[in-house]
């Protein structure tokens, strides 16, 4: 057992170092959050401010710091909602690289157990994703504090829990998908596709409430969407509570719906506990699927070895 833990630690550290050493792959993993920040700086911020203003009753003017804090919270929740998945797909290309360069064959003839190797890929992906996301979160907190801080300590704890679940979801999805890929071109295409599309389907670039009904219904079946909704809840909840001092409850409800604070599944409101349940169950199902894939791969590898 001690040897297996040592192997797991060394392999996980090796995968993490390879990911951060590859500057091109690391930069590609940051494309989605960088695009989101650039779009926000160029025109999205003004769009969000206009959307917020149009949801208010005539004659109601919110304090500038409250508006800035609310919009900043929207941005950071979007960055984390996308990064927790897109980063995982980019960091997991280490496994595909090992396949292409035949390093996996070297590992298989070594004393390292195949299950230890498979777990090390997942742990490395999870650690790399969490590390970068935590840096983004810290920078996001600084930015929100500069614009307008309305986040409670309980919200911070919930954000961290949501970040862990979203990172686990993205990491498990990445190791499962990329375990079937056998070329760096395919891995790069998968990472690029996820980086390009995930921001749209999870409502990072524009609120899901602005989508057509069929698209809203489709997005409701994507588990990662509920992680983004949770980020919305805990980042923007304090600012929305502060708005109660300035606008009536009916108008505040419109703001919540317009900015996906309240998410709906086929017209039915989804609670915070339901969002956590969806994420937790999805992570458990993906973990079971990955265990099954590892067991199947180990069995096939054993049969090939016996034939030789």
C-alpha positions as CSV (number, residue, x, y, z in Angstrom):
1,X,0.0,0.0,0.0
2,X,2.8,2.4,0.8
3,X,4.5,1.8,-2.6
4,X,1.2,2.4,-4.4
5,X,0.7,5.7,-2.5
6,X,4.3,6.7,-3.4
7,X,3.7,5.8,-7.0
8,X,0.4,7.8,-7.0
9,X,2.0,10.9,-5.5
10,X,5.0,10.8,-7.9
11,X,2.9,10.2,-11.0
12,X,0.4,12.9,-10.1
13,X,3.2,15.4,-9.5
14,X,4.7,14.4,-12.9
15,X,1.4,15.0,-14.8
16,X,0.9,18.4,-13.1
17,X,4.5,19.5,-13.9
18,X,4.0,18.5,-17.6
19,X,0.8,20.5,-17.9
20,X,2.3,23.7,-16.4
21,X,5.5,23.2,-18.3
22,X,3.7,23.2,-21.7
23,X,3.0,26.9,-22.0
24,X,1.0,26.5,-25.2
25,X,-1.5,24.1,-23.7
26,X,-1.7,26.2,-20.5
27,X,-2.4,29.3,-22.5
28,X,-5.1,27.5,-24.5
29,X,-6.8,26.4,-21.3
30,X,-7.2,30.1,-20.4
31,X,-8.7,31.1,-23.7
32,X,-12.3,31.0,-22.6
33,X,-12.0,33.1,-19.4
34,X,-9.7,35.5,-21.3
35,X,-12.3,35.9,-24.0
36,X,-15.0,36.4,-21.4
37,X,-12.9,39.1,-19.7
38,X,-12.2,40.9,-23.0
39,X,-15.8,40.8,-24.1
40,X,-16.8,42.1,-20.7
41,X,-14.4,45.0,-20.9
42,X,-15.5,45.9,-24.5
43,X,-19.3,45.7,-24.4
44,X,-20.8,43.0,-22.1
45,X,-20.5,45.2,-19.0
46,X,-22.6,47.9,-20.6
47,X,-25.1,45.3,-21.8
48,X,-25.5,43.9,-18.3
49,X,-25.9,47.3,-16.8
50,X,-28.6,48.1,-19.4
51,X,-30.3,44.8,-18.7
52,X,-30.3,45.6,-14.9
53,X,-31.5,49.1,-15.5
54,X,-34.3,48.0,-17.8
55,X,-35.6,45.6,-15.1
56,X,-36.0,48.4,-12.6
57,X,-39.2,50.4,-12.1
58,X,-39.3,53.9,-13.6
59,X,-37.6,56.5,-11.5
60,X,-35.6,54.0,-9.4
61,X,-31.8,54.5,-9.4
62,X,-29.4,52.1,-7.7
63,X,-26.1,53.3,-6.1
64,X,-23.3,53.0,-8.6
65,X,-21.2,50.8,-6.2
66,X,-24.1,48.3,-5.9
67,X,-24.5,48.1,-9.7
68,X,-20.8,47.7,-10.2
69,X,-20.6,45.0,-7.5
70,X,-23.5,43.1,-9.0
71,X,-22.1,43.2,-12.5
72,X,-18.6,42.2,-11.3
73,X,-20.1,39.3,-9.4
74,X,-21.8,38.2,-12.6
75,X,-18.5,38.2,-14.5
76,X,-16.5,36.2,-11.9
77,X,-19.3,33.6,-11.6
78,X,-19.2,33.2,-15.3
79,X,-15.4,32.9,-15.4
80,X,-15.4,30.2,-12.7
81,X,-18.4,28.4,-14.3
82,X,-16.5,27.9,-17.5
83,X,-13.0,27.5,-16.2
84,X,-13.8,24.6,-14.0
85,X,-14.6,22.5,-17.1
86,X,-12.5,24.0,-19.9
87,X,-9.3,23.9,-17.8
88,X,-9.9,20.2,-17.1
89,X,-10.1,19.3,-20.7
90,X,-6.8,21.1,-21.5
91,X,-4.9,19.7,-18.6
92,X,-6.0,16.2,-19.4
93,X,-4.2,16.3,-22.7
94,X,-1.2,15.0,-20.8
95,X,-2.7,11.5,-20.9
96,X,-3.2,11.7,-24.6
97,X,0.3,12.9,-25.1
98,X,1.5,9.8,-23.1
99,X,-0.5,7.6,-25.5
100,X,0.9,9.3,-28.6
101,X,4.5,9.1,-27.4
102,X,4.1,5.5,-26.2
103,X,4.9,6.4,-22.6
104,X,1.8,4.4,-21.5
105,X,3.5,1.3,-22.8
106,X,6.5,2.0,-20.6
107,X,4.2,2.5,-17.6
108,X,2.5,-0.8,-18.3
109,X,5.7,-2.8,-18.3
110,X,6.8,-1.1,-15.1
111,X,5.8,-2.1,-11.5
112,X,3.2,0.6,-11.4
113,X,-0.4,-0.7,-11.2
114,X,-2.7,0.4,-14.1
115,X,-5.3,1.6,-11.6
116,X,-2.7,3.8,-9.8
117,X,-1.8,5.3,-13.2
118,X,-5.4,6.0,-14.1
119,X,-6.2,7.6,-10.7
120,X,-3.1,9.8,-11.0
121,X,-4.3,11.3,-14.3
122,X,-7.6,12.2,-12.6
123,X,-6.0,13.6,-9.5
124,X,-3.5,15.7,-11.6
125,X,-6.4,17.1,-13.7
126,X,-8.4,17.9,-10.6
127,X,-5.5,19.5,-8.8
128,X,-4.4,21.6,-11.9
129,X,-8.0,22.7,-12.5
130,X,-8.6,23.6,-8.8
131,X,-5.3,25.5,-8.5
132,X,-5.9,27.7,-11.5
133,X,-9.5,28.3,-10.6
134,X,-8.6,29.2,-7.0
135,X,-6.1,31.8,-8.4
136,X,-9.0,33.1,-10.6
137,X,-11.2,33.2,-7.6
138,X,-8.7,35.1,-5.5
139,X,-8.3,37.7,-8.3
140,X,-12.0,37.8,-8.7
141,X,-12.6,38.6,-5.0
142,X,-10.1,41.4,-5.3
143,X,-11.9,42.8,-8.3
144,X,-15.3,42.5,-6.7
145,X,-14.0,44.2,-3.5
146,X,-12.8,47.1,-5.6
147,X,-16.2,47.3,-7.4
148,X,-18.5,46.6,-4.5
149,X,-18.4,43.7,-2.0
150,X,-21.7,42.2,-0.9
151,X,-20.6,38.6,-0.4
152,X,-21.0,37.0,3.1
153,X,-18.6,34.5,4.7
154,X,-21.2,31.8,4.2
155,X,-21.4,32.6,0.5
156,X,-17.6,32.3,0.3
157,X,-17.8,28.8,1.8
158,X,-20.6,27.8,-0.6
159,X,-18.6,29.2,-3.5
160,X,-15.6,27.0,-2.6
161,X,-17.8,23.9,-2.3
162,X,-19.4,24.6,-5.6
163,X,-15.9,25.1,-7.2
164,X,-14.7,21.8,-5.9
165,X,-17.8,20.0,-7.3
166,X,-17.6,21.7,-10.6
167,X,-13.8,21.0,-10.9
168,X,-14.5,17.3,-10.0
169,X,-17.3,17.2,-12.7
170,X,-15.0,18.8,-15.3
171,X,-12.1,16.6,-14.4
172,X,-14.1,13.3,-14.5
173,X,-15.7,14.3,-17.8
174,X,-12.3,15.1,-19.3
175,X,-10.6,11.9,-18.3
176,X,-13.5,9.8,-19.6
177,X,-13.8,11.6,-22.9
178,X,-10.0,11.8,-23.5
179,X,-9.4,8.2,-22.6
180,X,-11.0,7.3,-26.0
181,X,-8.8,9.8,-27.9
182,X,-5.6,8.6,-29.5
183,X,-4.0,11.6,-31.1
184,X,-3.0,15.1,-30.0
185,X,-5.1,16.5,-32.8
186,X,-8.2,14.9,-31.5
187,X,-7.4,16.1,-27.9
188,X,-6.7,19.6,-29.1
189,X,-10.0,19.6,-31.1
190,X,-11.9,18.4,-28.1
191,X,-10.4,21.0,-25.8
192,X,-11.0,23.7,-28.3
193,X,-14.6,22.6,-28.9
194,X,-15.3,22.6,-25.2
195,X,-13.6,25.9,-24.7
196,X,-15.6,27.5,-27.5
197,X,-19.1,26.1,-26.8
198,X,-19.2,25.6,-23.1
199,X,-19.4,29.3,-22.2
200,X,-22.5,29.6,-24.3
201,X,-24.4,26.5,-23.1
202,X,-23.8,27.3,-19.4
203,X,-24.9,30.9,-19.8
204,X,-21.6,32.5,-19.2
205,X,-21.7,34.9,-22.2
206,X,-25.4,35.8,-21.9
207,X,-28.1,34.8,-19.4
208,X,-29.9,31.5,-20.1
209,X,-33.2,33.4,-19.6
210,X,-32.4,35.2,-22.9
211,X,-32.3,32.0,-24.9
212,X,-35.2,30.6,-26.9
213,X,-37.4,28.1,-25.0
214,X,-36.0,25.0,-26.8
215,X,-32.4,26.0,-26.0
216,X,-33.3,26.7,-22.3
217,X,-34.8,23.3,-22.0
218,X,-31.8,21.7,-23.6
219,X,-29.4,23.6,-21.3
220,X,-31.4,22.4,-18.3
221,X,-30.1,18.8,-19.0
222,X,-26.4,19.8,-18.8
223,X,-25.2,19.2,-15.3
224,X,-22.5,21.9,-15.5
225,X,-25.3,24.5,-15.9
226,X,-26.3,24.0,-12.3
227,X,-22.8,24.7,-11.1
228,X,-22.9,28.0,-12.9
229,X,-26.3,28.7,-11.4
230,X,-24.9,28.1,-7.9
231,X,-22.1,30.5,-8.6
232,X,-24.7,33.1,-9.6
233,X,-26.6,32.5,-6.4
234,X,-23.7,32.9,-4.0
235,X,-21.9,35.7,-5.9
236,X,-24.9,37.8,-6.5
237,X,-27.1,37.0,-3.6
238,X,-25.7,39.7,-1.3
239,X,-26.1,42.4,-3.9
240,X,-29.6,41.3,-4.7
241,X,-30.5,41.4,-0.9
242,X,-29.1,45.0,-0.8
243,X,-31.3,45.9,-3.8
244,X,-34.4,45.1,-1.6
245,X,-33.8,48.5,0.0
246,X,-34.4,50.3,-3.2
247,X,-36.8,48.3,-5.4
248,X,-40.1,46.4,-4.7
249,X,-40.2,42.6,-4.5
250,X,-41.9,42.2,-7.9
251,X,-39.2,44.2,-9.7
252,X,-36.5,42.3,-7.8
253,X,-38.0,39.0,-8.9
254,X,-37.6,40.2,-12.5
255,X,-33.9,41.0,-11.9
256,X,-33.4,37.5,-10.4
257,X,-35.0,35.9,-13.5
258,X,-33.2,38.1,-16.0
259,X,-29.7,37.2,-14.5
260,X,-30.3,33.5,-13.9
261,X,-30.2,33.9,-10.1
262,X,-33.4,31.9,-10.3
263,X,-33.1,29.0,-12.7
264,X,-36.1,27.1,-14.1
265,X,-36.4,23.5,-15.3
266,X,-39.2,23.5,-17.8
267,X,-40.9,26.4,-16.0
268,X,-40.3,25.0,-12.5
269,X,-37.9,26.9,-10.2
270,X,-34.8,24.9,-9.2
271,X,-33.7,25.3,-5.5
272,X,-30.1,25.5,-4.3
273,X,-30.3,22.1,-2.7
274,X,-31.5,20.6,-6.1
275,X,-28.6,22.2,-7.9
276,X,-26.1,20.7,-5.4
277,X,-27.9,17.3,-5.7
278,X,-27.6,17.4,-9.5
279,X,-23.9,18.2,-9.3
280,X,-23.2,15.6,-6.6
281,X,-25.1,12.8,-8.3
282,X,-23.4,13.6,-11.7
283,X,-20.0,13.5,-10.1
284,X,-20.8,10.1,-8.5
285,X,-22.1,8.7,-11.8
286,X,-19.0,9.9,-13.7
287,X,-16.7,8.5,-11.0
288,X,-18.4,5.1,-11.3
289,X,-18.2,5.3,-15.1
290,X,-14.4,6.0,-14.9
291,X,-13.9,3.2,-12.4
292,X,-15.7,0.9,-14.9
293,X,-13.5,2.1,-17.8
294,X,-10.3,1.6,-15.8
295,X,-11.4,-1.9,-14.8
296,X,-12.2,-2.8,-18.4
297,X,-9.0,-1.4,-19.6
298,X,-7.0,-3.3,-17.0
299,X,-8.7,-6.5,-18.0
300,X,-8.0,-6.0,-21.7
301,X,-4.4,-5.1,-20.9
302,X,-4.0,-8.3,-18.9
303,X,-5.4,-10.4,-21.7
304,X,-3.0,-8.8,-24.3
305,X,-0.1,-9.5,-21.9
306,X,-1.0,-13.1,-21.5
307,X,-1.3,-13.6,-25.3
308,X,2.2,-12.2,-25.8
